[in-house]
Amino acid sequence: MTPDIDLIARLGLGLIFAGAAVIGFPHRLRADRAGGKVSIRGDPAWFWRFMLIAAPALLLACIIFLINPRWMDWSAVPLPPWLRLAGLILALPGLGLFKWMFVHLGHNVTSTSVPRSNATLVTTGPYRWVRHPMYTSAHMLYLAVSLLTANWFIAACAAAGFALLAARTRIEEQRLIEQFGDAYRDYMRATGRFLPRLRRKGTG
């Protein structure tokens, strides 16, 4: 019996959205209750202008795919079933990293590039190896969604979303340098931005 690849893809897509929501929302709410909300106005205007195009387009396309994949056939890509199923395999460590990151980031989490005034420098858990594990997990989940749906439009929206997050990290890191000074500079020398360094630099 041939498995229904679209059904598996829809279940996997639902798992990703439900998992990200169940993991992310409680941590963000607790952080906002503990330290107050951080205004998105701290981010550059271009970031939210483009994100408010890419993110809703991605969400809407995924919802349409969940309802009926045939409605997204206009942008479908003929990927082999094994490659689409690889998206489901990738989603599991992506969600695991997402949870691991929140556990260690704690009340420091914000939705912007602006750190909280009472933020602490976290270097434990995934932060021991990469400076932005949240974005690493986002990339893994974006890629998983793109493979599961086998859809170029969804993949393009996901790529745009990650590109915007990646571009914002330079602003975020500059603000962290302003807040933590040499401690963050040393941390940057010892870790990779999104992937662990093959060879870690000294922190003199």
C-alpha positions as CSV (number, residue, x, y, z in Angstrom):
1,M,0.0,0.0,0.0
2,T,1.5,3.3,-1.1
3,P,1.5,5.9,1.8
4,D,-0.5,9.1,1.2
5,I,2.5,11.6,1.1
6,D,0.3,14.6,1.2
7,L,-1.5,13.4,4.3
8,I,1.8,12.7,6.0
9,A,3.0,16.2,4.9
10,R,-0.2,17.8,6.4
11,L,0.3,16.0,9.6
12,G,3.9,17.0,9.8
13,L,3.0,20.6,9.0
14,G,0.4,20.6,11.7
15,L,3.0,19.1,14.2
16,I,5.4,22.0,13.4
17,F,2.9,24.7,13.9
18,A,1.3,23.2,17.0
19,G,4.8,22.3,18.5
20,A,6.2,25.8,17.9
21,A,3.1,27.4,19.4
22,V,3.0,25.2,22.5
23,I,6.7,25.7,23.1
24,G,7.0,29.4,22.3
25,F,3.9,31.1,23.5
26,P,4.1,30.1,27.2
27,H,7.8,31.1,27.4
28,R,7.1,34.5,25.8
29,L,4.2,35.2,28.0
30,R,6.1,34.4,31.1
31,A,9.0,36.6,30.0
32,D,6.6,39.5,29.3
33,R,4.9,39.2,32.6
34,A,8.3,39.1,34.4
35,G,10.0,42.0,32.5
36,G,7.3,43.8,30.6
37,K,6.8,43.9,26.8
38,V,9.6,45.2,24.6
39,S,8.2,47.5,21.8
40,I,8.8,46.4,18.3
41,R,9.7,50.0,17.5
42,G,13.2,49.2,18.6
43,D,13.7,47.3,15.4
44,P,14.3,49.1,12.1
45,A,11.2,49.9,10.1
46,W,12.4,47.9,7.1
47,F,12.4,44.7,9.1
48,W,8.8,44.8,10.0
49,R,7.7,46.1,6.6
50,F,9.1,43.1,4.9
51,M,8.3,40.6,7.7
52,L,4.7,41.7,7.5
53,I,4.7,40.6,3.9
54,A,6.7,37.4,4.2
55,A,5.2,36.0,7.5
56,P,1.5,36.3,6.6
57,A,2.1,35.0,3.1
58,L,3.9,31.9,4.5
59,L,1.2,31.4,7.2
60,L,-1.7,31.7,4.7
61,A,-0.1,29.4,2.2
62,C,0.5,26.8,4.9
63,I,-3.1,27.0,6.1
64,I,-4.3,26.5,2.5
65,F,-2.0,23.5,2.2
66,L,-3.4,22.1,5.4
67,I,-7.0,22.4,4.2
68,N,-6.3,21.1,0.7
69,P,-2.9,20.6,-0.8
70,R,-4.4,20.7,-4.3
71,W,-5.1,24.4,-3.9
72,M,-1.4,25.0,-3.8
73,D,-0.6,22.9,-6.9
74,W,0.1,26.1,-8.9
75,S,3.5,26.4,-7.1
76,A,4.2,22.7,-6.4
77,V,7.6,21.2,-7.0
78,P,7.9,17.5,-7.9
79,L,10.1,16.3,-5.0
80,P,10.5,12.6,-4.4
81,P,8.6,11.2,-1.5
82,W,11.7,10.4,0.5
83,L,12.9,14.0,0.3
84,R,9.6,15.3,1.5
85,L,9.6,12.9,4.4
86,A,13.1,14.1,5.3
87,G,11.3,17.4,6.2
88,L,9.4,15.5,9.0
89,I,12.7,14.0,10.3
90,L,14.3,17.5,10.3
91,A,11.3,19.0,12.1
92,L,11.9,16.9,15.3
93,P,15.4,18.2,16.1
94,G,14.2,21.7,15.0
95,L,11.5,21.6,17.6
96,G,13.9,20.1,20.2
97,L,16.4,22.9,19.7
98,F,13.5,25.5,19.9
99,K,12.6,24.1,23.3
100,W,16.2,23.8,24.5
101,M,16.8,27.4,23.5
102,F,13.8,28.7,25.5
103,V,14.7,26.7,28.6
104,H,18.1,28.4,28.7
105,L,17.1,31.9,27.5
106,G,14.4,32.1,30.2
107,H,13.0,35.6,30.8
108,N,15.5,37.2,28.5
109,V,13.4,36.3,25.4
110,T,11.9,39.2,23.4
111,S,10.3,39.4,19.9
112,T,12.7,42.2,18.9
113,S,16.5,42.9,18.6
114,V,16.3,45.0,21.8
115,P,17.5,43.2,24.9
116,R,15.7,43.7,28.1
117,S,17.2,46.2,30.5
118,N,17.7,43.5,33.1
119,A,18.9,40.9,30.6
120,T,21.7,38.4,31.5
121,L,24.3,37.0,29.1
122,V,23.3,33.4,28.5
123,T,26.1,31.1,27.5
124,T,24.6,27.7,28.5
125,G,22.8,25.0,26.6
126,P,22.7,25.7,22.9
127,Y,24.2,29.2,23.6
128,R,27.4,27.5,24.4
129,W,27.8,26.7,20.7
130,V,25.8,29.3,18.8
131,R,24.8,32.9,19.5
132,H,21.3,32.6,17.9
133,P,19.9,29.1,18.3
134,M,16.4,30.5,18.0
135,Y,17.2,31.5,14.4
136,T,19.0,28.2,13.8
137,S,15.9,26.3,14.9
138,A,13.7,28.6,12.8
139,H,15.8,27.8,9.7
140,M,15.5,24.1,10.4
141,L,11.7,24.4,10.7
142,Y,11.5,26.6,7.6
143,L,13.4,24.0,5.7
144,A,11.2,21.2,7.1
145,V,8.1,23.0,6.0
146,S,9.5,23.7,2.5
147,L,10.4,20.0,2.1
148,L,7.1,18.7,3.4
149,T,5.0,20.9,1.3
150,A,7.2,20.6,-1.8
151,N,6.1,24.1,-2.8
152,W,8.3,26.8,-4.2
153,F,6.1,29.7,-3.0
154,I,6.2,28.4,0.6
155,A,10.0,27.9,0.3
156,A,10.4,31.4,-1.0
157,C,8.4,33.0,1.9
158,A,10.4,30.9,4.4
159,A,13.7,31.9,2.9
160,A,12.7,35.5,3.0
161,G,11.7,35.2,6.6
162,F,15.0,33.7,7.6
163,A,16.9,36.2,5.5
164,L,15.2,39.0,7.4
165,L,16.0,37.4,10.8
166,A,19.6,36.9,9.7
167,A,20.0,40.5,8.6
168,R,18.6,41.7,12.0
169,T,21.2,39.7,14.0
170,R,23.8,42.3,13.2
171,I,21.7,45.0,14.9
172,E,20.9,42.7,17.8
173,E,24.6,41.8,18.3
174,Q,25.6,45.5,18.3
175,R,23.0,46.2,21.0
176,L,24.3,43.2,23.0
177,I,27.8,44.6,22.8
178,E,26.5,47.9,24.1
179,Q,24.9,46.2,27.0
180,F,27.5,43.5,27.9
181,G,30.7,45.1,26.5
182,D,33.8,42.9,26.3
183,A,32.0,39.9,27.7
184,Y,29.9,39.7,24.6
185,R,32.8,40.4,22.3
186,D,34.7,37.4,23.9
187,Y,31.5,35.3,23.5
188,M,31.3,36.2,19.8
189,R,34.9,35.1,19.3
190,A,34.1,31.7,20.9
191,T,30.9,30.9,19.1
192,G,29.3,30.8,15.7
193,R,26.4,32.9,14.7
194,F,24.0,30.2,13.6
195,L,26.2,27.1,13.4
196,P,29.0,25.9,15.8
197,R,32.5,26.9,14.9
198,L,34.6,24.1,13.6
199,R,37.5,25.6,15.5
200,R,36.6,27.7,18.5
201,K,38.7,30.9,18.9
202,G,40.3,31.8,22.2
203,T,38.6,34.4,24.5
204,G,41.6,36.5,25.5
